[in-house]
């Protein structure tokens, strides 16, 4: 999608600080980090949010979670939080499926 911020990041049109990339997903550091470690992992396929995950694209989501686990290990993260906001009221500001990975500070509960 030409107007999607994350699609433009994936294409290289908008620069990012890449953490990881393969044929299915792209990971990069958040430009407004909410923790000492804060990166996002997004599918290269434009999927609007978790609400649009289907049997047809579920393998990409499973792959993303495997990548998150791998990156957390490589970065030495002993504990971390994975967050995906779905819809405007939940705080989704970019309507392209993405998972925030946050670590390096105490995470409060409940969030928000």
Backbone as CSV, one residue per row, in Angstrom:
resi,resn,N_x,N_y,N_z,CA_x,CA_y,CA_z,C_x,C_y,C_z
1,UNK,0.846,-1.188,0.000,0.000,0.000,0.000,0.884,1.240,0.000
2,UNK,0.687,2.076,-0.953,1.567,3.236,-1.119,1.436,4.257,-0.005
3,UNK,0.302,4.300,0.695,0.128,5.287,1.760,0.420,4.719,3.150
4,UNK,0.827,3.468,3.251,1.093,2.823,4.540,2.533,3.097,4.964
5,UNK,2.699,3.681,6.142,4.028,4.005,6.672,4.932,2.776,6.715
6,UNK,4.420,1.655,7.233,5.262,0.472,7.370,5.583,-0.159,6.020
7,UNK,4.668,-0.116,5.072,4.975,-0.595,3.729,6.092,0.249,3.115
8,UNK,6.070,1.532,3.386,7.111,2.426,2.866,8.457,2.168,3.550
9,UNK,8.443,1.798,4.822,9.675,1.419,5.520,10.226,0.128,4.927
10,UNK,9.363,-0.857,4.727,9.794,-2.131,4.141,10.431,-1.914,2.772
11,UNK,9.848,-1.037,1.966,10.364,-0.797,0.619,11.660,0.012,0.615
12,UNK,12.023,0.599,1.753,13.230,1.418,1.831,12.982,2.874,1.525
13,UNK,11.750,3.215,1.216,11.405,4.605,0.914,11.596,5.502,2.141
14,UNK,11.323,4.954,3.313,11.527,5.661,4.579,12.602,4.901,5.341
15,UNK,13.652,5.584,5.803,14.728,4.887,6.503,14.294,4.382,7.880
16,UNK,14.963,3.315,8.305,14.733,2.754,9.633,16.033,2.123,10.112
17,UNK,16.088,1.873,11.404,17.241,1.188,11.984,16.888,-0.295,12.078
18,UNK,17.294,-1.037,11.058,16.910,-2.439,10.911,17.549,-3.308,11.982
19,UNK,16.733,-4.219,12.522,17.191,-5.240,13.457,17.328,-6.569,12.715
20,UNK,16.380,-6.839,11.810,16.323,-8.143,11.142,15.440,-8.020,9.903
21,UNK,15.743,-8.857,8.905,14.886,-8.927,7.723,15.028,-10.298,7.086
22,UNK,13.913,-10.842,6.638,13.907,-12.037,5.805,12.785,-11.877,4.788
23,UNK,12.424,-12.951,4.103,11.419,-12.844,3.046,10.008,-12.619,3.576
24,UNK,9.771,-12.867,4.861,8.434,-12.775,5.443,8.237,-11.521,6.288
25,UNK,9.284,-11.104,6.995,9.099,-10.013,7.962,10.289,-9.067,8.014
26,UNK,10.058,-7.976,8.697,11.057,-6.918,8.861,10.975,-6.439,10.305
27,UNK,12.118,-6.269,10.953,12.159,-5.772,12.330,13.042,-4.534,12.382
28,UNK,12.588,-3.547,13.144,13.339,-2.292,13.245,13.060,-1.631,14.584
29,UNK,13.993,-0.782,15.019,13.839,-0.083,16.286,12.791,1.012,16.173
30,UNK,12.003,1.153,17.228,10.956,2.172,17.296,11.609,3.555,17.371
31,UNK,11.057,4.532,16.654,11.629,5.885,16.677,11.249,6.653,17.943
32,UNK,10.282,6.148,18.700,9.867,6.756,19.967,9.825,5.656,21.029
33,UNK,10.995,5.141,21.420,11.021,3.971,22.293,10.370,4.218,23.651
34,UNK,9.627,3.218,24.099,8.940,3.262,25.383,9.644,2.403,26.434
35,UNK,10.796,1.859,26.080,11.620,1.055,26.972,13.046,1.115,26.435
36,UNK,14.034,0.749,27.266,15.416,0.766,26.774,15.623,-0.066,25.502
37,UNK,14.909,-1.170,25.381,14.886,-1.936,24.127,13.450,-1.894,23.627
38,UNK,13.257,-1.409,22.416,11.916,-1.322,21.834,12.044,-1.408,20.320
39,UNK,11.667,-2.566,19.797,11.657,-2.724,18.348,10.325,-3.307,17.913
40,UNK,10.044,-3.182,16.627,8.815,-3.700,16.046,9.154,-4.792,15.046
41,UNK,8.270,-5.761,14.950,8.389,-6.794,13.920,7.089,-6.775,13.130
42,UNK,7.220,-6.655,11.810,6.059,-6.507,10.941,6.143,-7.486,9.776
43,UNK,4.988,-7.960,9.307,5.019,-8.796,8.106,5.246,-7.923,6.874
44,UNK,5.907,-8.468,5.886,6.079,-7.724,4.640,4.761,-7.627,3.879
45,UNK,3.921,-8.620,4.037,2.583,-8.565,3.456,1.754,-7.569,4.254
46,UNK,1.019,-6.715,3.582,0.177,-5.759,4.304,-1.039,-6.489,4.881
47,UNK,-1.049,-6.582,6.203,-2.184,-7.111,6.952,-2.558,-5.986,7.908
48,UNK,-3.812,-5.612,7.952,-4.212,-4.422,8.706,-3.952,-4.545,10.201
49,UNK,-4.300,-5.665,10.813,-4.103,-5.860,12.251,-4.350,-7.317,12.588
50,UNK,-4.259,-7.654,13.858,-4.557,-9.023,14.293,-5.962,-9.427,13.858
51,UNK,-6.867,-8.471,13.788,-8.243,-8.791,13.385,-8.325,-9.286,11.942
52,UNK,-7.287,-9.095,11.168,-7.266,-9.548,9.773,-6.422,-10.808,9.575
53,UNK,-5.969,-11.426,10.670,-5.222,-12.678,10.553,-6.207,-13.781,10.186
54,UNK,-5.819,-14.583,9.206,-6.679,-15.666,8.712,-5.829,-16.925,8.533
55,UNK,-6.474,-18.003,8.173,-5.735,-19.230,7.884,-4.724,-18.989,6.754
56,UNK,-5.064,-18.108,5.828,-4.199,-17.850,4.678,-2.901,-17.137,5.056
57,UNK,-2.905,-16.315,6.120,-1.697,-15.573,6.483,-1.166,-15.907,7.878
58,UNK,-1.770,-16.882,8.546,-1.372,-17.238,9.908,0.068,-17.745,9.990
59,UNK,0.559,-18.391,8.946,1.940,-18.886,8.970,2.929,-17.734,9.114
60,UNK,2.626,-16.595,8.502,3.504,-15.428,8.633,3.548,-14.948,10.084
61,UNK,2.403,-14.974,10.746,2.347,-14.541,12.149,3.130,-15.509,13.028
62,UNK,2.987,-16.807,12.791,3.772,-17.784,13.538,5.256,-17.579,13.324
63,UNK,5.638,-17.305,12.096,7.044,-17.029,11.780,7.532,-15.793,12.531
64,UNK,6.716,-14.765,12.584,7.098,-13.537,13.298,7.382,-13.843,14.766
65,UNK,6.546,-14.663,15.401,6.792,-14.990,16.810,8.076,-15.797,16.980
66,UNK,8.405,-16.661,16.031,9.678,-17.373,16.088,10.844,-16.390,15.944
67,UNK,10.698,-15.402,15.076,11.728,-14.370,14.904,11.868,-13.554,16.183
68,UNK,10.751,-13.198,16.811,10.810,-12.447,18.071,11.612,-13.228,19.107
69,UNK,11.329,-14.508,19.257,12.055,-15.331,20.229,13.543,-15.380,19.898
70,UNK,13.853,-15.530,18.627,15.261,-15.582,18.205,15.977,-14.264,18.479
71,UNK,15.341,-13.150,18.110,15.961,-11.845,18.329,16.129,-11.557,19.815
72,UNK,15.129,-11.913,20.621,15.237,-11.707,22.069,16.440,-12.469,22.620
73,UNK,16.635,-13.691,22.156,17.797,-14.463,22.582,19.102,-13.836,22.136
74,UNK,19.153,-13.408,20.880,20.376,-12.791,20.354,20.707,-11.492,21.068
75,UNK,19.675,-10.755,21.490,19.881,-9.489,22.186,20.050,-9.678,23.692
76,UNK,19.973,-10.910,24.160,20.160,-11.193,25.575,19.012,-10.738,26.458
77,UNK,17.816,-10.692,25.912,16.660,-10.248,26.682,16.145,-11.414,27.524
78,UNK,16.221,-11.275,28.833,15.739,-12.336,29.717,14.226,-12.275,29.879
79,UNK,13.673,-11.079,29.835,12.218,-10.923,29.872,11.852,-9.763,28.958
80,UNK,10.673,-9.858,28.398,10.230,-8.829,27.461,8.726,-8.931,27.305
81,UNK,8.151,-7.878,26.762,6.713,-7.846,26.498,6.513,-7.707,24.995
82,UNK,5.525,-8.431,24.474,5.131,-8.323,23.068,3.718,-7.760,23.054
83,UNK,3.529,-6.661,22.304,2.246,-5.963,22.282,1.815,-5.743,20.843
84,UNK,0.527,-5.964,20.598,-0.064,-5.580,19.318,-1.380,-4.873,19.614
85,UNK,-1.492,-3.644,19.177,-2.714,-2.874,19.363,-3.616,-3.087,18.149
86,UNK,-4.908,-3.269,18.409,-5.859,-3.525,17.331,-6.942,-2.459,17.363
87,UNK,-6.908,-1.548,16.416,-7.907,-0.493,16.320,-7.493,0.796,17.010
88,UNK,-8.172,1.854,16.633,-7.832,3.191,17.118,-7.952,3.324,18.638
89,UNK,-9.024,2.810,19.218,-9.225,2.947,20.655,-8.134,2.227,21.450
90,UNK,-7.570,1.177,20.894,-6.495,0.441,21.553,-5.135,1.078,21.319
91,UNK,-5.079,2.122,20.507,-3.828,2.832,20.267,-3.093,2.443,19.002
92,UNK,-3.752,1.741,18.090,-3.082,1.396,16.829,-3.016,2.644,15.961
93,UNK,-1.809,3.165,15.764,-1.656,4.382,14.977,-1.243,4.101,13.531
94,UNK,-0.660,2.935,13.279,-0.326,2.518,11.920,-1.113,1.234,11.661
95,UNK,-1.956,1.272,10.649,-2.843,0.148,10.369,-2.177,-0.864,9.444
96,UNK,-1.092,-1.419,9.977,-0.334,-2.519,9.371,0.070,-3.361,10.571
97,UNK,-0.260,-4.637,10.547,0.030,-5.518,11.668,1.464,-5.338,12.141
98,UNK,1.631,-5.124,13.439,2.975,-5.006,14.000,2.975,-5.433,15.458
99,UNK,4.117,-5.937,15.859,4.311,-6.388,17.228,5.446,-5.584,17.838
100,UNK,5.131,-4.875,18.918,6.143,-4.148,19.685,6.826,-5.153,20.606
101,UNK,8.135,-5.115,20.668,8.895,-5.914,21.626,9.607,-4.921,22.533
102,UNK,9.262,-4.977,23.829,9.787,-4.027,24.807,10.512,-4.770,25.918
103,UNK,11.665,-4.232,26.341,12.429,-4.862,27.398,13.363,-3.835,28.034
104,UNK,13.932,-4.226,29.157,14.937,-3.382,29.794,14.411,-2.519,30.920
105,UNK,13.151,-2.679,31.273,12.563,-1.971,32.427,11.419,-2.804,32.957
106,UNK,11.010,-2.491,34.178,9.843,-3.167,34.734,8.600,-2.774,33.942
107,UNK,7.805,-3.747,33.629,6.553,-3.520,32.913,5.414,-3.585,33.933
108,UNK,4.597,-2.562,33.986,3.507,-2.541,34.945,2.315,-3.324,34.413
109,UNK,1.453,-3.702,35.325,0.219,-4.387,34.965,-0.899,-3.826,35.792
110,UNK,-2.023,-3.503,35.272,-2.349,-3.663,33.866,-1.675,-2.588,33.019
111,UNK,-1.417,-2.902,31.747,-0.810,-1.904,30.868,-1.799,-0.811,30.516
112,UNK,-1.298,0.269,29.992,-2.156,1.321,29.475,-2.426,2.408,30.422
